[in-house]
């Protein structure tokens, strides 16, 4: 009897979800722009925050296919079931998004993407913003120092325990995780579409 063939990784694209965080937003978008085959999935909060950092929907649409959080049932998540994506990225991820994901709540487009990707065995890479006792971050008009509470740090720890979920804490870690994923996709699926 022949052994079953391994299932190739789904899709040829990256689903990149953006939440309402300004921390690492500019760098995350620059990284997304540097990769081929990336589609953006915006939370309602992301749509509010992006213009504060100089990013308009029209400008994003020039570089990406953009899905917006405009339906109660998160209709764009269906793209995962259609086999379009091999990886979900949430970058940057607010402490609110991290908490929801860690607790299994999926009531926004990014949290739904992570939940459904996990159920389908698709890797999600989450750039969590509140991962250190002190976080220095760029606000729209200045730099600020934040001190995440124990509960935020606990949610990051809990998120790390989810199946098919990799948590990164900064842009270099995100770059490294994406490079490793590119190698895995290339090795497993033998394609250069990443």
Order of alpha helices (4+ residues) and beta strands (2+ residues): beta-alpha-beta-alpha-alpha-beta-alpha-beta-alpha-alpha-beta-beta-beta-alpha-beta-alpha
